[in-house]
């Protein structure tokens, strides 16, 4: 059997995660590639939750998938489909295959199957079902025996998957055993459900991780048996960690929500994941609109991509700088509210944050850094000093600060006037500007770094600034 490409002017793609855990980076990239191609072609992008594994599927995982997709900005068309709710339809197809002689009942007991596998293993043979009930009459089964329904797969020739990414991949049919379609309790297997759902949903392109490549050969046998159109397949190479090994927990964050909580923007994640295995010349900065315009599966690489967290940070810094200030205030406000315990920014805090954002975002690569850099703006009153600020505020530094405060207070409290007063004080006392500015910064922010100091003093205002400065300037 040969998998032929479906010609359809309006492709239908789907992302079909299993809710047995969070939405991980590999799944997010798969969703992104499907979404981009659908938007590029004017096609349809569907979401299907494959929740047939009832023991491991959880509402929390479903919510995490939906939230992750929404945060990434990967909007799907129509309502999400839940696979378990379609179990009756899956059974209907299995019963049809039975009636047409394309499937059969297997009454082999678990003990018999275990014995079969052990014998194959001892003989050095591949472990696969040996077809012992393929041509037997069900009347030969013991009374009351349980059975599964198996597909009567082809045993000669080969199945060829014409893959958009990997090219032609060939499978000898005698290596594909008669897979189970219905379990002994009547529940459909994943392999059957996927094929039925794709056919019923009109899916024209099945784009997924390379770990599903073997499934394609098996699923094509069901498609052939039912006489359904063959979708276009594309299997994406996996994502490795920076060390070239399979991405795992030891490499850091895996779930999309973890990257969100680490302070990355959705625009960054779309751009970064796009470049994990796809390229457009030497372009590194690819906004979403351009990605939609350019995306095609012909540019997907065949080799695994590697995570590069430094590159991710730099890319995020770019998008932070490019993002509108008001939008960034909303991002930081939402970020703070997600913390444990939640931090709710007051209207005054948000106003200060907006006023300072042009300076703040120049030095931040993540929302975490942006939030930390803006902390001194959120509340009024004397600042707690971090270790660096405490080290700066020596008795001598405090004495300098106490002496400069009258000169500052005598200005109109604008940024340029405050800087001019500090600079004049430093020159008249044989000091460098930094000798004056660093203690001021430590006292007003509690840290050793900040956006331009005199701009921040002007932003905080005379009264609030002097409260902070006088607490340490004595």
N, C-alpha and C positions, 0 to 999 in steps of 0.2 A: 504493500500500500504506500502511496506517495501523498504527502500532505501538500495540497495545492493552495496557492494564495487566493483569498477571496477578493474579488474586485468590487469595491463599494466606494462610491464617491464620498460618502459620509461615514467614516469609520466609527465603530462603537468599541470603546475600551473600558476596562474595568480594573479596579483595585479591590482585591478580595482577601483581606487579612483575617487571621484566626484570632479571636479575642481570648487567647490564653496567656496574654502578657501585654506589656505596653507596646506602643508603636515605636519600633526601633528605627535607627538610621537607614538600614538596608531597605526596610519596608517603605520608609518615607521617600527614598530615592525612587523606588519602583512606582509609587503613587505619583511622584513628580513627573517622571518620564511619560507615564500614561496620560496624565493631565495635560502636559505640554503638547503631546501629539494630537490629542483631541482638540485642544484649542487652536493649534496650528492648522488643522485641516477643517475646522468648523464641524467636527464630529461630536460625539457624545462621550462623556466620562461618567461611569457608573461606580457606585460603591456597594459592595456586597460583604456582609459580615458572615464569615464561615464558622458558625457557632454549633456545628454538629457534634463536637466533642463536649458533651454536656458536663462531664466531670471537671474539665479544666477551664471551660469558658466561664467568665465572670462578668457581671454588670460593670464592675470597676474597670475592667480591661476594655469593654465596649466604649465606656465613657472616655477613657484615655485615648482610644483610637479616634473617636469623633472630635475630641478636643484638640488632639494633635493635628488632625487634618485641617480643622478650622483655623488653628493658629498659623499653620503653614500657608494658609490662603488657598488651599486646594479644594475649591468648591466643586461638589459633584452635582450631576443633573438628576432631578427627580428625588424620590425617597430612597433611603438606604434599604437594601434587600437583606433579610435575615434568612440564612440558608435553612436553619432548622424548621422554620415555619413552612417550608416547601417539601417536607419529608414525604408527604402523600404523593406528590408529583414524582419524586424520585422512585418511590416504590412502584408507581404505575409504569414507569419506563422499564424497570427490571422485570415486571410481570409481562410486559409486551415482548421483551427479548426471550423470556421463557416460552411464551406461546408460539413464537416464531422459530423455536429451536436454536436460537443464537445464544442461549444461556441454559444452565442446567442446575439441578439441585445436587449438592454434595453432602453426603451424610457421614463423612469421615469425622471420627471423634477427636477431641483435643489430644488424647493419648496416642491415637494412630498417627496424627500429624507430627507429634513430637518424635515418635519412633522413626517416622520417615525422614525427618530432618537430621536426626542423629546418624542414621545410616548413610545419608548423602554426605554428611560432614566426614564420617569415617572413611568414605571412599574418595574423598577429595573432590567431590562434585559440587556444582553450584546448588545453593539451597533454594528450591522452588517446588511448588505443588506439582505432583507427578501425574495429575489427571485421572486418578483412580476411579472417579465417579463420572467421568466425561461421557462415557458411552454405556453406562449401566442404567437399567430401568429402576426408577424410584421404588417400585414394588419389592425390590430386593432388600430394602432397608428394614432394620428391625422395627417392630411396632413401637410407635411413640418416639422414634429417634428424631433428634433435631437436625435441621439442615441449614446450610447457607446457599445462597444463589451465586454461581460463578459464571463469568463470561466465557463462552466457548471461543477462545482466541485462535487466530490463525497460527499454524505450526510450521508453515513453509514460507519461503520468501523473506522479505525484509520490510520494515517500516522506515520511511525516510522523513525526518522532520526538516523541512526547509525553514531554517532559522534566520531571521533578519540580522542577528548579531553573529552567530556562530557558523553560518553557512549550512550546508547539508550535513545532517547527523544521521547515521544509519544504525538501525537496530535489527539484528537477526530475530525473526519472529519465534524461532524455536527457543530463544532465551527469555521470552515473555510468557510467563505462565498464566493460567486461567485465574484471574484475580476475582476476589469476592466483591459482589455488587450489593448484596443484602446479607446482613449478619443473621445469626440464628434467631435473634429476637425480632427480626423484621426491620431493623433500622438500616438505612442506606449507609454505604461507606462514603468517605470523602471523595474517592476517585469517581464514583458514579455521580454524586451530587454536583461536583464541579462541572462535569460535562453537560449535564442536564440544564443546569442554571445558565451556563454560557450560551447554550443553544436557545433556550427560551427567552433570554435577555437580548438576543440578536448580536452577541459579541462577535466582532470581526477580527480583533487583534488581541491575542493573549500574550501580554508582556509581563514577565515575572523574573524572579531570581533564577540563576543557573542551577540551583539545587532542585529545581522542578523539572529539569530537562528529561530525566528518565520517566517522569510522570507523563510527559507529552506523548511518548511512544505508546504507553498503555492507554491513555485517554483517546488517542486516535483510533484505537481498535473499537472503542465504544461508539465513536462518531461514525466509523465505517458501518458498524452493525446497524445503526439507526438510520443510515442514509442521510445524515445531516451535513450542511456545508462545513468545510474545514476552515477554521480560523487561521490567520497568519500568526505564527509563533515568533517570539523573540525572548531569549533568555539572557538576562543581564549578569555579567561576572560579579562575584561577591566583592564586598569591601573589606580590606584588611586593615590592621592597625599600622602604626608608623613603622613597626619592626618587620612588616611583611607577613606576619602571622594572622590567622583568622581573627577578626575583630571580636573582642570579648570584654568582660567586665574589667579585666586588669588594664585595659587601655583607657579607662575613664568612662564618661557618660555614654550610654547607648540609646536611651529612650529620648524621643523628640522633646518631651516635656522637660527632661533634664537639661537639654541645651537651652530651652527657653528660660529655665530658672538660673542658668549660668550667665544669662544676660545677653544672649544672641538675638538678633532681630530676625523675623521671618524672611525678610528680603535677603538677608545674608545666607540663611539656610538654603533658600531656593537656589541662589547663585552658587553656593559651595557644593551642594549635592549635584547640581547640574554638571559641574566640572569634575566630579568623581566618575570618570569613565566616559565623558562626552567632551568633545572639543570643537571649537570653531576658530581655526587658525591659531593665533597666539593670544586671543582674547581671554582675559581673566575676569574682568569686570563685565558681567552680562546681566543687565537689568531684566526683569521678568518680561517686559514687552518685547525686548530683543530676543529673549529666549524663545518666546512663542513664535516670533517671526522666523527664527533660524532653525528650530529644532527638527531633526529628522533622525531616524534610527541608523542611517548609514554612517553617522559619525560616532556611534557608540563603539568603544574599544572592546577587544576580546579578552584582555587581561584584567585581573583584579586591580582595583584602585586602592590607593593607600590614604588613610586619614593623615592630615597634616594640621595639627592644632595651631601652630604658629601662623600658618596661612589663613586659617579660619579666623583667628584673632585680628589679623591685619585687614582681612576683608570686612569684618564686622566694624572695625574702626572707620573704614571708608564709608560704609552705609550709615553709620551714626553721624558722621560729618555731613553727609548728603541729605539727611532727613530733616524735614521742616521742624523748627524749634517747638512749635505747639504740639506736633505729633510726638516728638521725643518726650515732652512733659507728660503726655498721656501714657507713653510706654513706661516711663519711670514711676509714675503714679500707680499703674497696674502692677509693676514689678514689686513695689513696696507693699502693696496690699496682699500679695501672694506670700509674703514672708511669714514665718512662725515666730512669735505672734504677728498678726498683720499690723503693718504700719500705715495709718491713714494720713495722707498729707493734707494739711489745712489749706484753705484758700490763699492765705498769706504765703505759705510755703510754695504753693504752685506758682504764685505770681513772682516770687523771688527766683524760683527755678527757671521760669520762662525768661526773665530779664538777664539771667546769668548764662543761659544755655549756649549762646554763641561762643563763649569762652570755655565753658565746661566741656563741650563735646570735642574740642580740638585735642584734648589729651586723653580721651577715654576710648578704649577698645571694646568694652562691654558695658551693658547697663549696670552691672555690679560696680564697675569703676566709676561710672557716671553718678550712680546713687551715692557711693561713698564720698566722692569728691564734692557733692552738693549737700552733704549732711549738715554742715554748719549753717545752712540757710533755712532748715526746716523748722527750727525752734529758736526761741529767744533765750537770753541769759548767758551766764558764764559757761565757757566750754570746758569739758574734761580734756586733759592733755594726753595725747598718745606719747609713746616713749621718746620719739624724735623731738616732738614739741617741748616736752619736759626738759630734754637735754639742752635745747636752745635757750630756754628761759633761765639762765644762770642769774645770780644776784646782780652781776654787772649789766647783763642784758635788760633786766627789769629796771635798773636805775636809768639806763639810756631811754627806755620807753617812757618812764615817768617824766623825764625831762622834755621829751618831744611832744607829749600830749597837749600842753598849752598851745604850741605852735599849730598843731593840727586843729584844735578846737577854734582857733582864731580865723580859720578859712571859711569859705562858703560851703564847705563839705561836698565839693565835686571831685571827681577823680583827678583831673589835671591839677587842681589847686592843692589837694592833699599830697600828691606826688611832689609838686614844687616845694611845698613846705618841708617835707621830709628830706628832700635833696638839699635844700638850703641849710637845714639843721645839721645834716651830716657833714657838709663842707665846712661849716663854721666851727665844728667840733673835731675836725681832723679824722672823720670816720668815712667809711665806704657806705654807699646807700644800703647795701645788704646788711650792714651792722645794725641799721635802724629797721629796715623792712622785715627781716626774718623774725625778730621778736614780735613785731606787730602781727605778722601772719600767724605765728604760733598762738598768740593770745586770742585772736579773733576767730580762728578756725579750729584750734586744738590740734592742728596737723602741721607738717613741714612744707606741704605743697598746696597750692590753690590756684584758681584762675587769677588774673591780674589783681594784685592786692588792693590797689587804690580804687579800682572799679568796684570791688566787693565792699569796701568800706562805704563808698557812696551808695551802693545798693542797700546795705543794711541800715543806713541812716546814721545821723550824728548820735542820737540818744542810745540806740542799741549798740553801736560800735564802742562808745565810751564806757558803757557798762562792762563790756568784755575786756577792754584794754586796761581799765583802771583796776580790775580784779588782779591783774598780774603786774601792772606798772607801778610799783611802789618800792 
